[in-house]
């Protein structure tokens, strides 16, 4: 299966989010958990990116597994959500239910994305069919329940948090990525996703980590983070000019 590569925005900036959406990344995530996004920044980013790049999926990582947070992101025009710290089937079902209107779920009707310019209004059935629900497995408990989480109706992807998971397991990230023992965490997650016909994704953050995760079977990887890209590109350019002048 081809690997889908995404960009990740932390900066609560509509122009930056739209710039990422205009790159060759397959999708972009606005981070409202560890990033700086508030409601206004999320709405403006989804509207600007949606207007400039209507075929580029824009997702939101919500701050917590709360129906109102999930609903606000979807109402603002997100194509889907990434829900952090999901530990069991009940939490996965709550996240999936918050993404769908009755009778499939519990989402309240409020298509404000269309009013903000992030797309045209559609019927509840049409919206339910296209919204993507990804849940994050980041803890020892979540890993132990990963098969039940993957089997939960309405969950489209398990999105691994490798940094949090490595901390929870008491190991370093390279150990997690390199573990090939029977029943190792990465193979366990991928196997559960394949068994239940959903996608296996992860936050990579770098080319090396993305490559390692892809080799283990993860097909949706976030690697281009705006804060890192700005800092690294500036450092690289300044270093290049200084080397040229010193030479």
C-alpha positions as CSV (number, residue, x, y, z in Angstrom):
1,X,0.0,0.0,0.0
2,X,1.3,3.5,-0.8
3,X,2.3,5.7,2.1
4,X,0.4,8.9,2.6
5,X,2.5,11.8,4.0
6,X,1.1,14.7,5.9
7,X,2.1,18.1,7.2
8,X,1.6,19.3,10.8
9,X,0.8,22.8,11.9
10,X,1.4,24.1,15.4
11,X,1.4,27.9,14.9
12,X,-2.2,29.0,14.9
13,X,-1.6,30.8,11.6
14,X,-4.0,30.7,8.7
15,X,-1.4,31.7,6.2
16,X,1.1,29.0,7.4
17,X,-1.7,26.4,7.3
18,X,-2.6,27.4,3.8
19,X,1.0,27.3,2.7
20,X,1.3,23.7,4.0
21,X,-1.9,22.8,2.2
22,X,-0.4,24.1,-1.0
23,X,2.7,21.8,-0.8
24,X,3.0,18.3,-2.1
25,X,1.9,16.8,1.3
26,X,-1.2,14.6,1.0
27,X,-3.0,16.3,4.0
28,X,-2.4,18.7,6.9
29,X,-3.2,18.5,10.6
30,X,-3.9,21.5,12.8
31,X,-2.7,20.7,16.3
32,X,-5.1,21.9,19.0
33,X,-3.6,19.7,21.6
34,X,0.1,20.6,21.8
35,X,0.0,23.4,19.2
36,X,-1.2,27.0,19.6
37,X,-4.6,26.7,17.8
38,X,-7.6,28.3,19.4
39,X,-11.1,28.3,17.9
40,X,-10.6,31.4,15.8
41,X,-7.3,30.3,14.4
42,X,-8.7,26.9,13.6
43,X,-11.7,28.4,11.8
44,X,-9.6,30.9,9.8
45,X,-7.0,28.2,8.9
46,X,-9.6,25.8,7.6
47,X,-11.4,28.5,5.7
48,X,-8.3,29.9,4.0
49,X,-6.8,26.5,3.2
50,X,-10.1,25.2,2.0
51,X,-10.7,28.2,-0.3
52,X,-7.1,28.1,-1.7
53,X,-6.7,24.3,-1.8
54,X,-10.2,22.7,-1.8
55,X,-8.9,19.2,-2.6
56,X,-6.4,19.1,0.2
57,X,-7.8,17.4,3.3
58,X,-7.4,19.4,6.5
59,X,-7.7,17.6,9.8
60,X,-7.6,18.7,13.5
61,X,-6.0,17.0,16.4
62,X,-8.4,18.0,19.2
63,X,-7.2,18.7,22.7
64,X,-9.0,15.8,24.3
65,X,-11.6,13.1,23.7
66,X,-14.6,15.4,24.4
67,X,-17.6,15.5,22.1
68,X,-17.8,19.3,22.1
69,X,-14.2,19.7,21.1
70,X,-14.7,17.1,18.3
71,X,-17.9,18.8,17.2
72,X,-16.3,22.3,17.1
73,X,-13.5,21.1,14.9
74,X,-15.9,19.4,12.5
75,X,-18.3,22.3,12.5
76,X,-15.5,24.6,11.5
77,X,-14.9,22.5,8.4
78,X,-12.3,19.9,9.3
79,X,-12.3,16.8,7.1
80,X,-11.6,14.7,10.2
81,X,-10.2,14.6,13.7
82,X,-7.3,12.9,15.5
83,X,-8.4,12.1,19.0
84,X,-5.5,11.8,21.6
85,X,-5.1,9.3,24.5
86,X,-7.7,6.7,23.6
87,X,-7.2,3.7,25.9
88,X,-10.1,1.4,25.3
89,X,-13.1,0.5,23.2
90,X,-15.5,2.7,25.1
91,X,-13.3,5.8,24.6
92,X,-12.9,4.9,20.9
93,X,-16.7,4.5,20.6
94,X,-17.2,7.9,22.2
95,X,-14.8,9.5,19.8
96,X,-16.4,7.9,16.8
97,X,-19.9,8.7,18.0
98,X,-19.0,12.4,18.3
99,X,-18.0,12.4,14.6
100,X,-21.4,11.2,13.4
101,X,-25.0,12.5,13.5
102,X,-27.8,10.4,14.9
103,X,-28.7,7.6,14.5
104,X,-25.0,6.6,14.0
105,X,-23.6,9.0,16.6
106,X,-24.3,11.9,18.9
107,X,-23.0,14.9,16.9
108,X,-25.1,18.0,17.1
109,X,-26.1,19.7,13.8
110,X,-24.1,22.9,13.3
111,X,-22.5,23.2,9.8
112,X,-20.7,26.4,10.5
113,X,-17.8,25.6,8.2
114,X,-19.9,26.5,5.2
115,X,-20.7,29.9,6.8
116,X,-17.1,30.5,7.5
117,X,-16.1,29.6,3.9
118,X,-14.7,26.1,4.5
119,X,-17.0,24.3,2.1
120,X,-20.6,23.9,1.1
121,X,-23.3,22.6,3.5
122,X,-24.3,19.0,3.0
123,X,-26.8,16.6,4.5
124,X,-26.0,14.7,7.7
125,X,-25.7,11.5,5.8
126,X,-23.3,13.0,3.3
127,X,-21.2,14.5,6.0
128,X,-21.0,11.2,8.0
129,X,-19.7,9.4,4.9
130,X,-16.7,11.6,4.5
131,X,-15.6,12.5,8.0
132,X,-12.5,10.6,9.1
133,X,-12.1,9.6,12.8
134,X,-8.6,8.7,13.9
135,X,-7.8,7.7,17.5
136,X,-4.4,7.8,19.1
137,X,-2.9,4.9,20.9
138,X,-0.2,6.4,23.2
139,X,-0.2,4.4,26.5
140,X,0.4,0.9,27.8
141,X,-3.3,0.5,28.4
142,X,-4.2,1.6,24.9
143,X,-1.7,-0.8,23.4
144,X,-3.1,-3.6,25.4
145,X,-6.6,-2.8,24.1
146,X,-5.5,-2.0,20.5
147,X,-7.5,-4.9,18.9
148,X,-10.7,-3.8,20.5
149,X,-10.1,-0.2,19.6
150,X,-9.4,-1.1,16.0
151,X,-12.6,-3.1,15.9
152,X,-14.7,-0.2,17.1
153,X,-17.4,0.9,14.6
154,X,-16.7,4.4,13.1
155,X,-12.9,4.3,13.8
156,X,-11.1,4.8,10.5
157,X,-7.5,4.9,11.7
158,X,-5.3,4.2,14.7
159,X,-2.8,7.0,14.8
160,X,0.2,6.0,16.9
161,X,1.9,8.5,19.2
162,X,5.3,6.9,19.2
163,X,6.9,9.5,21.5
164,X,4.3,9.2,24.3
165,X,4.1,5.4,23.8
166,X,7.8,5.0,24.2
167,X,7.7,7.1,27.4
168,X,4.8,5.0,28.7
169,X,6.7,1.8,28.1
170,X,9.8,3.2,29.7
171,X,12.0,2.9,26.6
172,X,13.7,5.3,24.2
173,X,12.1,6.0,20.8
174,X,14.9,4.2,18.9
175,X,14.2,1.1,21.0
176,X,10.5,1.2,20.1
177,X,11.2,1.7,16.4
178,X,13.9,-1.1,16.4
179,X,12.0,-3.7,18.4
180,X,11.5,-6.8,16.2
181,X,10.6,-9.2,19.0
182,X,7.5,-11.3,18.9
183,X,4.5,-9.2,19.9
184,X,6.4,-5.9,19.7
185,X,4.3,-2.7,19.9
186,X,4.5,-1.5,16.3
187,X,3.7,-4.9,14.8
188,X,0.8,-5.3,17.3
189,X,-0.8,-2.0,16.2
190,X,-0.3,-2.6,12.5
191,X,-1.7,-6.2,12.8
192,X,-4.8,-4.9,14.6
193,X,-5.4,-2.3,11.9
194,X,-5.1,-4.8,9.1
195,X,-7.3,-7.3,10.9
196,X,-10.1,-4.9,11.1
197,X,-9.6,-3.1,7.8
198,X,-8.6,0.3,9.0
199,X,-5.5,2.4,8.4
200,X,-2.4,2.6,10.6
201,X,-1.0,6.1,11.0
202,X,1.6,7.7,13.2
203,X,3.3,11.0,14.0
204,X,6.8,10.8,12.7
205,X,8.2,14.3,12.8
206,X,11.3,13.4,10.7
207,X,12.3,11.6,7.6
208,X,14.2,9.0,9.4
209,X,11.4,8.1,11.8
210,X,8.8,8.2,8.9
211,X,11.0,5.7,7.0
212,X,11.3,3.4,10.0
213,X,7.5,3.5,10.6
214,X,6.7,2.9,6.9
215,X,9.0,-0.1,6.9
216,X,7.0,-1.5,9.8
217,X,3.7,-1.1,7.9
218,X,2.3,2.3,8.8
219,X,0.7,4.0,5.8
220,X,-0.2,7.5,7.0
221,X,2.7,9.5,8.5
222,X,2.9,13.1,9.6
223,X,6.4,14.4,9.2
224,X,6.5,18.1,8.2
225,X,6.1,20.2,11.3
226,X,5.9,24.0,10.6
227,X,7.9,25.1,13.7
228,X,10.7,22.7,12.9
229,X,10.6,23.6,9.2
230,X,11.0,27.3,9.8
231,X,13.8,26.9,12.3
232,X,15.7,24.2,10.3
233,X,15.4,26.0,7.0
234,X,16.6,29.3,8.5
235,X,19.5,27.6,10.1
236,X,20.5,25.7,7.0
237,X,20.3,28.9,4.8
238,X,22.4,31.0,7.2
239,X,25.0,28.2,7.6
240,X,25.2,27.9,3.8
241,X,25.9,31.6,3.3
242,X,28.4,31.7,6.2
243,X,30.3,28.7,4.8
244,X,30.3,30.4,1.4
245,X,31.7,33.6,2.8
246,X,34.2,31.9,5.0
247,X,35.5,30.0,2.0
